[in-house]
Amino acid sequence: MARLPRLTLPGYPHHVIQRGNNRQRIFVDRGDFEHMLGLLAEYAQKFGVELHAYVLMDNHFHLLATPATEQALPLMMQALGRSYVRYFNRRHGRTGTLWEGRYRSTMIESERYLLACMAYIDLNPVRAGMAAQAGDWPWSSYAHYVGLRQDRLVTPHALYWELGNTPFAREAAYAELVQAGISAAQQSALTDATLRGWALGEGDFLAEVQKKSPRRVVRSKAGRPVRMPESVRKSALNAPSGEHL
């Protein structure tokens, strides 16, 4: 079965995961983490990508980003991946691949999943047993959102600004949100959708995305007809001839 093209549209937040090959470390020391952050800042600005949240782990990283154009995110990730591999191989005296294939990503519905995705990202070191709480891990955007530092990488999404009328109120509200955590269902949905490349949201959101994309945006079940929300199904039926949904 042919691999589906990546689902990427401008103006929507995307959750991105890039893993090291065979779960190998992609960051060995502080210098590696800092170099990646520098590359992220450079290429996000160059290609027009707003980074709302990130976390760099030892063998993978997560981003929450909104691209300005359809090609902005793929171009950023391509440049980031190539530049970092050249740096890493040269610095650590190695050759060959570093990444576990291409990056994984999904589009998410802001109102339902954006803040949950931010908390999911910030809690990654806690789930991995590498930090007791989100604030203990230095390589994430969490400190920016709770007022512990200013991070030039971060562009807060509009939904973050709605958490409070003052910086202190927003910082306290976000800290409380992360402390509360996310449900197992939200965690599973975010992980599964990102690894498989399906849009994540409710029926109206999926219908909106389907109208803008030539590829199908929700998963079908093997051996059964595709089960879509009714609005998405109608959009597919009304698509111009030659489009594969």
Phi, psi and omega in degrees: 000130182295145179285132179292144173297153180294141181271107182220126177225143180290150175085358179245144175288140179237134173265126186239137173233131172234125185249153173284149181297131180056031179061022179287159180294136173250349174230116183266323183211183183303321180301321180293314178302314183293324178294318178298318179298323177295318178294320178300315179298317182295310187279332175296317178291317183298318187259358176080055179237126175271123179263114181271328181201155177203159166211133175255117176259179181296321186237012175193171173215157178240145172227149168237114192216149175242116179277148179278335179226168182296328183265355186299311182292312177302319180294319178298313183293324177295312180295319179299311182298313182293315181295318183291321179297317178300314179298311186295315180295320179293315184291325186253012174060047181229171177225169173093188186288155177240329186265151175274075180069201183282160180292155178254145180203161174211153172271140181236150175284120187303306188300328184265326191235350188295309180295324176296322179292322176299315178295319177304315180294312183293334181271359181304314179295329178290314178300326181278357181074020182261353178207146179285327177212163188303322182292347180279345183263119187281347189255051176213172180274000184304314184300326178296316186284342177252014172080018181273339176198163173262126185244115183293343179287332195270131169242105182299139175286157181303327181293332176294319181297335180282356181288342180185164182272349179229160177305317181299317180296318179294317181297317179294319181294320180290319177301319179294321179298314180292321179299323179290333179078184178238160182287160177299325180293318178295317179299314180296318181296317180294318180294310184297314182297321182290315181292330183261346175083021178262143177298147184239115179171188180274176187304314181297320178295315180297322178296318180298315180293319182299324179295337184259355184235137178282348178258156179292150188248352177235157185283144171257158179262135182302132175080002180229159176298153178297128178258109180238159168302149185305319181295324178289321180299317180296322178299319180294319181294330182267003182293149179301151179302138179099345177278135178253115186254000000 
